[in-house]
Amino acid sequence: MPGLIAIVGRPNVGKSALFNRIVGRRIAIVHDQPGVTRDRITAEAEWRGRSFTLIDTGGLGLMRGEKADDVVVRATTEQVNLALEAAHGIILVTNVQEGVAPLDREVAQHLRRAGKPILVAVNKVDEPRAEAGLPEFSVLGFERVFPISAIHGRGIEPLIEAATGLLPAADPDAALATGDQAASTPLKLAVVGRPNVGKSSLVNALTRSERVIVSPMPGTTRDAIDVPFEVETDGRRERYVLVDTAGIRKTRSVADSIEFFSVKRAEQSIERCDLVIFVLDAEAGILEQDKKIADRIVEARKGCLVVVNKWDLFEAAVQSAQQRARAPGGAMSRRGERPRSTLAQFGQWVQEKLFFLDYAPVIFTSAQSGFHLDRLLEAVRFVASQMQQRIPTAILNRTLHDAIERRQPVSAAGSRMKFYYATQVKPAPPTFLLFVNRAELSTPAYEKYLADQLRRAFGYEGCPIVLIPRSRPKTVALKKRQRGRGNHRSK
């Protein structure tokens, strides 16, 4: 990473608003309720040609009603400490409207132990007369105090100028290496699913770190958190960005505006990613909400892997059920229920339930035990390579021509669709333009048939295939007919 600046402070002083202002995008959720941010949120930023990494952190200190032994409070503090350890410079955010609170003093003492250079940003100085409260913040013991308004953008430039001055001098060799890496853009993987299916645990297991907070409480993750990581395969380093997202609930179950924005961030992550890792809970099976999330992935036309997590817990439950069934008087399975005790049986059941997402491979994992995480990464690499395929035009046209000859679309008017030629217009998602005599003769069912024929010929596992039928302009057909009549007269 380039030089790193951490934004810290007590809850509800405007850290996330400042973070969004500096990076120039709405990444972190901003809300009046304290304690919205929990994980470390990172983003690349630039100031006068100097690139750096900015980190937003959760509020330090206990809020009303919290206890020191709360798992989320402890985890949030640990995430802040990790940010402080990595940072080259720290921005301590305070609030001029509330003055120096006792918790500000505690946070200042906490930061001194980090031994890093510290700037104080006194937020919510929305107008010049509010600057009268600045001298009070000298009691925190830091020399450089900057009045700012994160919401209105006031005083941001002097603060960034000072903050970037804390960063180490740029290394030309490192800059050159960064330029080489930029040539190969990392693959962005959005990890999505219902609450509490193990998305954050999976991110931590893949990165082999405690990068995001994990707790048994649904809704622990709120922001969409980008986590860069690299994997070395056969001597080649592959770069990825895992996007950990909040669990997507039913719309009617969204309790408040924070959860509303969390779900929106998760849905936006599907739109901006290259490949979706769709996580299911093996114990819970496939619920109606899982189908709705799968439908969003299909609508976004994204490559996808279906990951059935917590397989170790499911296997243990199956073994326990089998032992009870073998015991005298044991209950038998319900009649007509498809057996799902093996990987193959469960995988077939998943593809039947999510038939509209049948192009996605099904991988079974356990984030806790590490089961099949290597296969998950192999599947990511395979689907990514499938998405980059470009089919030679001659082979593409031969394949589609044969498929259309074998089966014509059903037409109530009795018309026959005539296929002229096709061309691939983009690789991800694989998109093909089909020129025919009448585009309206093509139906979704027929396009599904043609897509299946393309999969049979070229693979495209994990990739949606987009077919765009287009009627050939009538002027072209008219000119050809006129040219044919002209040739006939000359004869």
HELIX and SHEET records of a PDB file:
HELIX    1   1 LYS A   15  VAL A   23  1                                   9    
HELIX    2   2 VAL A   71  ALA A   86  1                                  16    
HELIX    3   3 PRO A  102  ARG A  112  1                                  11    
HELIX    4   4 PRO A  128  LEU A  140  5                                  13    
HELIX    5   5 ILE A  156  THR A  164  1                                   9    
HELIX    6   6 PRO A  172  ALA A  183  1                                  12    
HELIX    7   7 LYS A  199  THR A  207  1                                   9    
HELIX    8   8 THR A  251  SER A  253  5                                   3    
HELIX    9   9 SER A  257  ARG A  272  1                                  16    
HELIX   10  10 GLU A  288  ALA A  300  1                                  13    
HELIX   11  11 TRP A  311  ARG A  326  1                                  16    
HELIX   12  12 LEU A  343  LYS A  353  1                                  11    
HELIX   13  13 PHE A  355  LEU A  357  5                                   3    
HELIX   14  14 LEU A  373  MET A  387  1                                  15    
HELIX   15  15 THR A  393  ARG A  406  1                                  14    
HELIX   16  16 ALA A  439  LEU A  441  5                                   3    
HELIX   17  17 PRO A  444  PHE A  458  1                                  15    
HELIX   18  18 LYS A  474  SER A  490  1                                  17    
SHEET    1   A 6 ILE A  41  TRP A  47  0                                        
SHEET    2   A 6 ARG A  50  ASP A  56 -1                                        
SHEET    3   A 6 LEU A   4  VAL A   8  1                                        
SHEET    4   A 6 GLY A  89  ASN A  95  1                                        
SHEET    5   A 6 ILE A 118  ASN A 123  1                                        
SHEET    6   A 6 VAL A 145  PRO A 147  1                                        
SHEET    1   B 6 ILE A 225  THR A 233  0                                        
SHEET    2   B 6 ARG A 236  ASP A 244 -1                                        
SHEET    3   B 6 LEU A 187  VAL A 192  1                                        
SHEET    4   B 6 LEU A 275  ASP A 281  1                                        
SHEET    5   B 6 GLY A 303  ASN A 309  1                                        
SHEET    6   B 6 VAL A 362  PHE A 364  1                                        
SHEET    1   C 3 PHE A 419  LYS A 426  0                                        
SHEET    2   C 3 THR A 431  VAL A 436 -1                                        
SHEET    3   C 3 VAL A 466  SER A 471  1                                        
END                                                                             
